[in-house]
Amino acid sequence: MSADEELAKDLGPLAALTIGVGTMIGAGIFVLPGAAVARLGPLTALAFVIGGALALLTALSASELGTAMPVSGGAYYYINQALGPLFGSVAGWGNWLGLAFASSFYMYGFGEYVNSFVSISGLALGPVELAPAQIIGFFGALFFITVNYVGAKETGRLQNIIVITLVAILSVFTLFGLLNADLQTLKPIDPFGWAPLLPVTGLVFVSYLGFVQITSVAEEIQEPGKNLPRAVIGSVVIVTVMYALILLAVLAAVETEVVAGNDTAVVDVARMLIGPVGAAALLLGGLLATASSANASILASSRINFAMGRDKLVAPSINEVHPRFSTPYRAIAITGGLILLFLLLGNLEILATAGSVLHLIVYGLLNISLIVFRVVDPDGYDPDFTVPLYPIVPILGAVFSFALIAFIEPRIVVLLAAGIAVFAALWYLFYARAQIEESGLLAGYVLERSEELPDAAVSATTSVQPDQSDYRVMVPLANPASEKDLITLGSAIANQHDGTVVAVNIVEVPDQTSLEAARDQREYEAAHHLLEQAQNDAETYGADIETHIVLSHEPFEEIFNATRRYGADICVMGWGPDSHGAPGHAETTVDELAHSLPCDFLMFKDRGFDPSRVLVPTAGGPDSDLAAAIAKTFQDQFDASVTLLHVAEDREEGQAFLESWAVENDLPDAQLRVETGDVQKQIAAAAGDATLLIIGATERGVLSRLVRGSLVLDVLDEVECSVMLAEKRHERTLRERLFGDKHTKTVGETDTGVEHDATTPAVDPADED
């Protein structure tokens, strides 16, 4: 067993930009001009500009979403989060297979260029005849699949070299074209009329797939808030200008017939304008361009596959990260197999248009997703870049993306894309629906407003909701001595809900050391050993478990981030002397975090785990309800004896309250104990017969007060049994964030009914054993 580790941030700003430029610059100049010019003439330059303008609309939306959520999966991830797993399945399969088709197309073009100077023969395999370009492309694809298998850093470095060399070659080529240009050669600019303009735009749109693929590796980009939008938007602008300028220069310098129908037209044009040296340079450029496009597409497509596995749209085993290379090697291998298959079965036009249609579907859904995120405005959605002219930009991006599909030819490709979309929807309904845990922002938005919205919308939403809601119990682990008890607690709660234990070890990294450097320099054997033991202990209790190692400069704050990242319903954590690296000096940060809990929290003070006799003091309230639910879990899982304690001024009223409360919290057979007098003394007396004391937290936020040493219940330190504090999820309002908690006061009342004031001595976690 190995813990699930985060993808390393290996891609710098230049590597991110060249992933986009490298993917796009190849097909548009070195492969597609021949086919496009044969159908549209010089007007092809306008088709490229239209394609670039459409791509720019989606690039703006992708930049906002990418800076808000820099995670692996890109467009698929955003659509899945916003529109839900049904559309997420369509986007995932469409994006993944669309990139696989595009990668095959690029390698086909690569084969054409190689064959132009080696000239090999075709090969017949039964009824299938392979062209020379397919054979060469097959072995080229194998090479780049292997490069991606080895690691993203190697991929980024190779991409930098390829793209910088390519841009230099094309710049010289364009200069010669401009020096030999004659505008009269462009006339007539529309020899075939304007009708083919949009169909040709659909054909060449495969040239603009690279920009969103940058977001697919956002999790591996350094400083994504700054570098991602620069790379996404910059790559579209750079490539669009290059396409239009180069194509106009070429068509103004030579007759249109030289380019039309010629798959390696730029080589012939370079030979005419520059000579043999120019032809050789453009031949090299063609090889580099098609290779870089394929290389970048393979990189991005495998990450989409990886993200789908993470979300259980496909088998989660695809998540496996290579222990040496830190790459999703299984995802890369599967994607590579599809690329090779498409390359052997398809032709140049089918591969190009299939990639275009599938991506237009994804881009339309991506723009809609941005609108959903803006409307719902979920917690944590805080992009560093925002789309200008919202909502005009995403609306136009969605409308134009879907509209362009109607003009794409041949129509068989549109039917193929529609078939893939239908397959993806059926895949979700009949396979993934039972595995998926989250329903998406749109579903939550619709269901919360079910009384206001049309019944048809609500019915459609509920009919496609995930069948399974996996209850997730996160257990942050730091101390090997308390690991077994915490995992036992987490396993009991997970088993009660048919859920999963998420064991997390947060490794503190000094501020002076970057997380990248820390990961490269250390093996973290202790962390792996601790999580291996956690897995063994969880399996002993029959609980499903997943494990994660997270490197962080702020380990205590990372606990809260991790609960959100891993979708925790409840967090079970130890309570001891700085047990999770809580920064004693950062009281403001700790107070803010602990007063806005992303899930339910249980804080366990371990004096030996023994759930045989459980005591639950209560005066009512949501946190006491959580304490009762945990007691019920121990009753069911360990056959615990549960005693409920209520301290009241009047015994009869107290007895009536406790009997009613016990029934409401599914503990009708619990022993009831009603006392009068001092609450803390009565709790201490009753705890003398208990092996575990479970108390609901105070409204003021018990977690922050534990960390800061200001908890006022002396009884928790006086009893000899283990203590568990339960605090339910809650959010602070904007007013509370600005002006302080409305519950803060000198004298207060806890969920247990304990009266206290600010002068009461505090329980100091630093005093714990």
N, C-alpha and C positions, 0 to 999 in steps of 0.2 A: 504494500500500500504506500502511496506517496500522496502528500497533501496537494490540493489544488492551488497552484501559485499563480499570481497575476502575471500577465504578459509584460515583459520588460519594455521600458520606453527607450528604444534604440534608434528611432528615426528622427533626425534633425530637420530643420526647416527646408534645407535644400533637397534632402531626400524626399520629403513630403511633396514638395512642388514637382519634382521630377517624376514621381509616381503618376501624377495627373498629366503632365506634359508628355511624358514618355508613352503613356497609354494612348493619348489622342493624336500625337503628331504622326504616328506611323501610317495608319490606314488612309488618312485624309490626303496625303501627298503621294505616297509611294504605291498604293494599291488601287484606290477608288477613282482617281481622275479619269482613267481610261473608260470605265463603264459609265460614269456619270456624264462625261463630255459627249459620249456617243449618243446619249438620250436627250441632252439639253444644250450642248454647245457652250459658248462662252458664258451663258447665263448660269452655268454651274457655280461660278464664284458667288452669286447671290444665294444659291441654295446653301452653300457653306455658311454664309453670313446669317441666314435665317436659322439654321441649325445652331449656330453659336449663340444667337440672341435667346433662343428657347432654352438652351443649356444654361445661360447666365441667370435666367429667372429661377431655375431649380437650384443653381449653385448658391444663390443668396439664401434660399430656404435651408439648404443643406449646411451652410456655414453656421447659421443660428442654432440649428439642432445639434450640430457637431460640437460647438463650444459649450452647449448646455449639457451634453451627454457624450463625453469623449470615451466611448467604449467600442469594443470590437463588434462588427456587424453592420455599421453604417446605416444606410437607408432602411434595410430590413429591421434593424433594432428600433428605429424611430417609429416606423409604421406599426410594428408589433405593440409598442408601448402605447401609442395613441389610439389606433383603430381596433386593437385587439388581435387575438391569435388567428382568427379566420383570415383577415386581411394580411396579418403577419405571415401566414403560411403562403398566401399568394405572392407576397413581396419576396419572401425568402427563397422560394423555389424559382420565381421569376428572375430575381437578381442573380442567384447562384447559377442557374442554367444559362441565363443571358450572358453572363461573363464567360461561362464555359464555351458557348457558341462563339463569342467574340475572340476568345483566346485561340480557338481552332481556326477562325478566319485569319487572324494575324499570322499564325504559323503556316497557313496555306500560302499567304503572301510571301512569307520568308522563303518558303520552298520555291516559289516562282523566281525569286531573285537569285537564289543559289543555283537553280537549274539553268539560268541564263548564261552561266559561264562553265558549269561542269557538264551539263547536258546528259543526264542519265535517262535510261529507258523506263517506261511504265511497267507495272506488274499486275498480272491477272490472278486473283484469288477466288477461284470458282466463278460465280456470277458477278463478282465485284471486280472492277478494273480500277486500279489505283494509278492516278497520274503521277508523273515525276515529282510535282510540287507536294503532293500528299505524302509521298515516301520520305522526302527530305524534311518536310514539316513534322512528321512523326518523330524523327530522331531529335530534331531541334526542340520539340516540346518535352521530350524525355529529359533533356539537359536542363531546361529551365524549371521543370518540376523538381528536379534534384536540388537546384540552387535554392528554391524556396523551402525545401525540406530542411536545409541546413540552417537557415535563420534569416530573420528580417534585417539584421545589420548588414549581412553580406549582400542581401537583395538591394538595400538602399545604396550601398557603395557602388555596386554594379550599375544601378540605375543612374546615379550621378555621372559616371564616366560615359555611359551610352548617350545620355541626353545632351550633355555639354558638347560632345564630339558631333552629334547630329545637328544641333543648332548652328554650330560653326560651318559645317558643310552646306547646309541649306542657305545660310546667309550669303556665302560666296556665290552659290548657284543663283539666288535671287538677284544679286548685283549684276551678274552677267545677263540675266534675262531682261532687267530694266535697261541696261546699256544697249541691248539689241531690240528693244520694244518698238513696235509701230502700231499705234492705235487703230489704224485702218485694218489691221489683221483681225481685230475683234469683230468686225462687221461681216454679216449681220450678227448682232449679239444674241438674237433669239431665232436661230434657223429652224427650230422645231416648235416654235410657239411657246406660250407660257403654261400650257396645260401640264407638261411634265414637271413643272417646278417643284410642287409639293411632293410628288412621288420620289423624285430624285433627292429631295431634302430628307425623306424617310430613309432612303438608301444610305446616304452619307452620314446620317445621325450616329451610326456606329462609331464614327470618328470622335464623338464627344462623350464617351462613356467613362473617361478617366477621372473626371473631377469628383464625382460622388464616391468613387472608390477610395479616394483619400480618406473619407470619413470612415471607411471600413477598417482602416488601420489606425483610427484616432487614438485607441488605447495604447498605441506604441509610439505616438508622436510626442516629442518633448514640447512642453509649454503649449498644449493644444489650444488654449484660449486665444493666443496670439498667432501661432503659426498655422493653425488649421484654416481660418478664413482667408489668410493671405495665399495659402497654397491652392485652395479650392477656386476662389474667384480669380486669382492671378493666372492659374493654368488655363482657364476658359478664355480669358482675354488674350493671353499670349498666343494660344493656338488659333483662335479665330482670326486674329490679325495676320498670322503667318499663312494660314490657309488662303485667305482672300488675296494677299499680296503675291504669294508665290504663284498661285493659279493664274492670276491676271498677267503677271510677268511672263509666264510660260506661253499662254495663249496669245499674247501680244507679240512674242518673239518668233513663234513658228506657226505654221498653218494648223488649223484645228484637226485636220485629218491625221497629223502625226501623233496626236494624243488620243483621239477617239478609239476605243476598243483595245488599247495597248495596255496590258497589265504592268509593264515596266516602262511606261512612257517617259518618266523623268530621266532615265538612263539614256534613251535615244536623244532626248532634247539636249542633255548635257554634252553628248558627243558632238552634236551639231554646233552648239554654242561655244564650247570650251575645248573640245578635242578629246583624245583618248584619256588624258589625265582626268578630265571632268567626268567622263563616263565611268571611270574606275571609282572616282570619289563618290558619285551618286549611287553606284552599285553598292559600295560600302555603306553609304547612308541608308539605302533601302534595307540592307541586312540589319543594320543597327536599329532602324525605326520599327520594323516588324518584330524584331526580337525584343525591344524594350516594351512594346505594346503587350506582347504575350507575357513577358516577365511580370509586368505590373498587374495585369489582369489575373494571372494565376495567384499572385500574392493576395489580391483583394477577394477573389472568389472563395479561396479556402477559408478566409476569415468569416465570411458569411455562413458557410457551412459550419464553422466552429460555433458561431453565435446561435444558430438554429439548434445545435446539439445542447448548448447551455440552457436554452429555453424549452428543451424537450420536444421540439417540433420534429426532430429526428432523434435517433438513439443517443442518449447522453454520453455513451462511451466515446463518441466523436470528440468530446471535450479533452481527451487525454493530451497533455502537454509533454513534449519530449523532455526527459530529464536533463539532457545535455544541451540541446539547441533552443529550448524554450519556445518551440513552435508547435502549433496544433497539427502534428504530423499525420494523424489519421485523416483529418479533414483535407489536407493537401493531397494525400494519396487518392482519396475518393474523387476529388475534383480533377486530379490529373488523369484518372481513368476515363472520366466523361469527356475530357478534352480530346484525348486520343481517339475515343470512339466517334465523336462528332467529326473529327478531322478525316477519318477513314470513310465515313458515310456521306458527307455533305459536299457541296461545291461552293465556290467563292461567293456567289450571290445569295444563296440560301443561308449560309452561315452569317453573312453580314446583316441581312434584313431580319433574321431571327433574333440576333443580338439587339438590334434597334427596337423592334416591337416590344420585346420583353422589358427592356429598360424604360421605354416610354410609359408602360403600365406602372412600373415602380416609381418613376418620377412624378406621375400624376398623383399617386397615393402619398408620396412624400410631401408634396405641397399641401395636400389636404391635412396631413398629420400636423404640419406646422400650425395650421389654423386651429386644430383641436387643442394643441398644447397652449396656444394663446388664450383660447376661450376658457378652458378648464383651469389653467394656471396652477398646476399641481405644486405641492411643496418641493423645494429643491430645484425648480426650473429657473435657473438664473444664468442665461447665456451671456458670454462676454461680447458677442456680436448680435445685433438685432437687424432684421430685414427692414430696409427703408420702404416707405410707401405701403406699409401693411394696411389693409389686406389685399391691395391691388396686385402686388407681386405674386403671392402664392396662388391667388385665384387665376390669374393669367397663366401661371406656370402649369396648373392642373388642367385648365381648359385646353390650352395649346398642345399639351402632351398627349391627351386622349384624342384630340381632333386629328393630329397628324397620322395616327394609326390608320384612319379611314382612307388615307391616300397611298399607303404603302403597297407595293407590288413586288413579287407575285402574291396573289391573294391566298395561296396555299400557306404562306408563311404566317399570315394573320390568323388563319384557322389553326395552325400549329400552336401559336401563342395562346389562342383562346382555349385550346385543348389542355395546355399546360396549366392555365389558370383554373380550369375546372378540376383538373387532377389535384391541384394544390388545395382547393376547397374541400374536395372529397377526402383527401389525405387528413386534413384537420378533423373533419366530422367523424371519420371512421377509425382513425388511429390516434392522432395527437390530442384530440379533445379530452381523452381520458387521462392524459399525462400532464396537460397544462395546468398551471396553478393560478395565473393572473389573467384577468379578463380585459384589461386595457382601460384607458381613460374615458373613451367615448361611452363604453357600456356603463361605467359608473355614473357618468354625467346624465345619461338617459334614464337610468333606473332611479336616481335621486330625484328626478323630476317626472316620475311616471304619471302623476296626477295632472301635470300641465301639458304633456306631450300626447300626440295621437296614439291610440291603442295599438295601431299597426306597428309603429316604431318601437314601442315597448315590447310587444310580442316578438318582433323580429330579433330584438336584442337578447331577450331571455332565451330564445330558442337555440341560439348558437353559443351560449355561455359554456365555459369549461365544465366538464362533469365532475372534476375532482378539485377540491381545495386542500392542498397539502399544508398541514399545520407544521410550522417550522419553529424549533426550539434552539435558539443560539446559546452556546455555552463558551464564553471566553475563558481560556485556560492560560495560566501563567505559572502556578505553583504545582509541581508534581505531587506534593503531599496531599493536596485537596482535589486532584484530578478525578479520582475514582468516585468520590462522593458527589461531585458536581455532575459527572456523567450519569451517575445513577439517578439523580434527581431529574436531569434532562431526559433520560430514557423513559422514566416513568410517565412524565408528562407527554412525551411524544407518543408512547404506546397508547395512552388514554385517548388520544385524538387521531390515531393511525397516521402519525406524522413522522417527521425527520429531525434528527439531532444535527445541528450545524456546529461542529467544534472549531473554534478559531483560536489560533495562537498569534498574538500581536507582538512582534519583535520590535523593541525600541531601538531606533537608530539615532546617534548623536546629531544635533543640528548641523554640525560642521561637515557631516558626511552626506552626500546625495544618496537618495534611495537606489539609484542606478548602481553607483559604486559599491554600496553595501551589498546589493544582491550579487554583483560580480565577484566580490572578494571573499564572501563567507558561504559556508555550506549549511549552517543552521541545523546541525545534527541533533542538538537538544530539542529543537522545536519539532523536528520530524519524529523523534523518539516519543515525545509527549503525545503527539497526535496519533501515532501508531498504538500507544497504550490506550488512548481514548477510544479508538475504533474497536480494539479488542474488548474493552469493558462494555461498550454499547452493544456489541454483537452478543455478549454474554446474556444481556437482557432482551435480546431479540429486537433491538431498535435499529432502524435504518439510520445511517450516519454519513455525512460528508465532512471533509476536513479542509481547512484553509490556513495558509501562513500568509500574514500580511506584514509588510515592513512599513513602519510609520515613525515620524518624528514626535507625534503626540498620541501615545498608546491609549490613554483614557478617552480622548475625543474620538479615536478611531472605533471604539466600541459602538458608539452611536451611529457612525457612518456605516459600520459593518451590518448593523441590524437592518438598515435600509437597503444596503446592497444585496444582502442575502434574503430579503423578504421575511425577516423573523416576526413571528407572532408574539413570542415571549423570549426574554433573555434571562438566563440563570447565571448569576455571577457570584464569585466569592467576595466576602466582606472581611478585610483584614488590613494589616499595615501596608498601605500603599500597594495593595495587591495587584493593581492594574496600572501602575505607573501614573496615578493621578497627580497632576502638577499642583502641589500645595499652594504655590504662589499665584496660580491662574484662577482665582476664585470667581471672577466675573464670567469667564468662559465656562467653568464647571457649572455654575449656577444657571447659566443660560441653557446649557445642554440638558441638565437634569430637570429643568422646569418645562421642557418640551419633549417628552418621551415619545420616540417613534413606535414603541411597542410596550407591552406589559413587561415589568421588571420584577425579578425575585433576587434579593440580596441574602446570601446564606452565610451565617456565622457558624463555622464548623467546629463543634465540640464532640464530633463523632456522630455519624449519621445513623439514627435509629428512629424509624417512623412508627414504632409500635404503639406509642401513646402520644397523640397529638392534641395540643391545646390551642384553641382559637378564640382569643378575646375579641369582642365586637360591640360596637355601638351603632352598627349600620353604616352604610356608605359604600361606594363602588370599590374602594380598595379592600374593605372587609369582605366584599363579595368575591374578589379575586382570592383572598386568603381561604375562604370557604371552598372555592373550586379546587385549590391545591390540596386542601385536606380531603376532599372527595376523591381526588386522584390517588392519594396515599391509602385511603380506605379500600378503593377498588384494586389497586396494584399490590399492596402489601398487607391487606387485611388489618389496617390500622384501627385502633380504638380512638374515636374523636370525641373530645370534650369541648363544648361551647361555653364561654364565660361572658357574662354581662354584669357590669357593676352599675347598680341603679340606686336611686334614693328610696324607691318604693318597691318591695319585693314582688307584690302581685303584678304591678305594671311591668316590672322587669321580666317576670316569668312569661307573661303574655307576649311581650315583644320577642323574647328568645324563641318561644315555641313557633311563632309565625315566621321568624327569620330562618329558622332551621328548615322548615318546610319549603320556603321560597328558594333556598340554596341547596336543595336536594340532599339534606342531611337529617331526615326525620328520625333516624335511629341513633343520632348522636346523644351523648350524655349532656344534660343541661345543668349549668351551675350559675345561680344568681346570687350575687353578694352585694353588700352595702359597705360604705366606708371609703377609705383611700384606694384609688384605682391601682396605683403602682404596687402597693403592698398586697392587694388581693391577687394581682397577676403573679407576683413573686411567690405567694403562698401556693396558688394553684399549679404553678410551674414546677414546684417541688415534686409533684407526682408525674410530670410529663417528661418525655424524651425529646420532644420537638415543639417549640413555640412558634406559631405563625401569626404575625400581626400585620394588619393593613396599615399602609403608610399614612402620613399626615398630608393635608392639603398643601402645606408649604413646600413639599418636595423632599422626602426623606433621603433620596439618593445624594443630592447635593450636600445635605447636612452631614451625612455619613462621611463624605469625602473631606469636608471642611472642618470636621470635628465639632459640630454644633448641634448634634442630636441631643434632645433633652430627656429622653426616657432612660433614667438610670437603671430601671429594672432589666433592660436588655443586657447590661453588663453584670448584673447581680445574679441572674439565674444560672444554673449549672448546665442546663440542657442546650442543645443547638437552637439557634434562632433564625427564623426566616422572615424578612420584611417583604411585603407585597405592595407594589405600586403600579396602578393601571396607566395605560397610555393616555396622554393628554397633551393638548397643544396650548401654548400661550397666545392670547390675543395680541393684536398690535398695540393696544393701550397698555397691556401688562408689560410688553417688551420695552416700551418707551418710558413708562412711569413706575414700573415695579409691580410686584404681585399684589392683587387686591386682597389676598388672604394674609399678607404679612401684618402682624399685630403683636402687641406686647403679651397679651394673654390669649391663648387659643385652645382649641379642643381637637384632639386627634380622633382618628376613626375608632380608637379603643375607648374613647371617653376620658382620656387623661388630661387633667387640667395642669397647665405649666405656665411659667413666665420666663422671660429672657435671662433671669439670673440663675436659673437652675443649672447645676453643673452638667457639662456635656459629656457624652460618650466619645472618646477619642479612638478612632480606628488604629492609631499608631500604638496604642497600648495593647493591641491584640497579640496573642501568641502566634 
